[in-house]
Amino acid sequence: MGAIRYYWEDLLPGSVRELGSVTPTADEIKEFARQFDPQPFHVDEAAGQRSIYGALCASGWHTCSMAMRLTVENFLNESASLGSPGLENLRWLKPVFPGDTLRLQQTITQARPLRKRADAGLVRTMWEMFNQHGDKVLQMEGYGMFGRRTPATPEEIAQYEARPDAT
């Protein structure tokens, strides 16, 4: 972890950040699957060829894990991250095959102060992962809590909550 570069105040709705890329190998796909998702088309090339995917493919959970690694390495380690209350709308849109180069993009969709913690804010993010052909293979949305540079005043929180678009 390095110095903190990103606080809640820096995470503006509409901002887009590229979070790097990763290229899984067949061995990495099988290793992950053997431990966490041992479905035949994730652990065996022949079974993958017989499946609806036509080849060995990564578990969706492996794809999520690769997205998380890119997020940590290229953003969270430089942020005032306080963790996450969870994900929503997780979708695996296309299979990921060995040798695919996956690129991750993060878009901030909402930000609001936390009601009970003046020193933190909540951010809603959409992550989209694309393969080398530009096909979207993963989309997920979720929340993260981030420390603030300057704590919110009760007036700021009340003003935000009075907005018609506040969620």
N, C-alpha and C positions, 0 to 999 in steps of 0.2 A: 504494500500500500504506500502511496505517495502522499503528497500534500493535498489537502482538500481544495478542489477547484470549483466544485458545483454544489451549491446550496439550493434549498427550495426556491429562493428568489430567482435563481438562474434558469429554472425549468419552466419555461413559458409555453402555454398552449400554442400549438401550431409548429413548434420547433422540431426539426428533424435532425437526427444524428446517425451517421454511419458507424457501425460497431465492429467492422472487420469481417473476415471470412475464414472459413475452415473447409478442409477437404477430407472427409472420412474415408478410410481404407476398408477393404473387405474384412481384414483382421479386426479392426476397431469395431466395426458393426457387429461382427460375431461375438467378440468379447463382451461388449455391452449387453447384447441380447442373451447370451448364456447366463449372465448374472441377473438380469432384471426383466427380460421379456422373451423367454425361450420359445417363441412360436417358430415353426419350421422354416418359414420363408425369411426369418432374420438370422438363423444360425447355420443354414445349409444351402449352398449354391444350387444343388439339384432340386431341392424342395422349392427354392425361390423361382427356378425356371418353370416348375409345374404350377406355380401359383398364378393368381390373377395379375400379379406384378411382372411376371416374366423373367425375374432375376432376383438375386439376393437384394434385400432392401433393408434400410435402417428402421428400427423401431421408432415410432413417433416420439416415445419418451427419450430416446437417444437424441433425436432432432431437438427436442426441448432442452436437453442437457447441454448440447452444443451451443444453443442460443444463450443459455444462462452463462456459460463459460465466457463467451464473447462479451456479454453484458458486464460481467464482473471485471474482466481484464481491461476493457476499453471504456468503462464508464464508472461503475460502482466503486471501484478501488480509489477513484479520485473524487468521490462524492461524499456528502454527509449522510449517506444511507443509514436508515434506522430499521431496515427490514421491510417486509411486505405482509399485508393482511390477506393476500391471495390473488389468484388469477381468475379470469372469466373468459368465456368465448374462445376457448382453445380449439383450433381446427388444423388438422393435418390435410393439406389440400392436394398434394402430389407425393408419390414415393420418392425417397432419397436413396440413390444407388451409390455403390463404391465409386470413388473418383469424382463425384459431383462436387463442385465448388459452391459452397453456400455463403451468401452475403446477408448480413443482418442489418436491418434498419429499424430505428426506434422513433416514434412520433409521440410527443406529449399532447394529449387530448384535453386534459383538465388539470387544474391545480387549485387547491383551496387550503386555507389554514386549518389546522386541527382544532376542534372546539375545546378540548380538554388539555391541550398542551401548547402553550403559546410559543414554545421554542421549536415547534415542528409543523410541517405541512404535509398534505397528502397530494400525490400526483397520480393521475391515471395515464397509462402509457399503452400504445399499441406497438407490438413488435411484428415485423414482417420479415420472413426469410425467403430469399430467392435463390434458385440454382443458376448455373452458368448460362442457361438459355433465357433467363429472365422470368421463368415460371415461378409463381409464388408457391412454396411448399409448406409453409407454416404461417399461421396468423394467430396471435394471442393478445389478449388485453388483460390488464391488471393494474394493481395499485402498488405504490411504494411510498414509504414515509421517509422524509428527509428533514434533517436539521435546518434551522433557519440561521442566517447571520445575525438577524435582529429579531427578538421575540415579538410576536404580534401583540397589539394592545387590544383590550376588550372592545374598543370602538371599531377597530379594523375587522375583528371577527363578526361583530354585529352588522357592520356595513356589508360585509360579504354575504352573510346569511340573508340579508334583505333583498339581494339581487334576484331577479326572476329566473336567471339561469343557474343559480347556485344549486349544487347537488351534494 
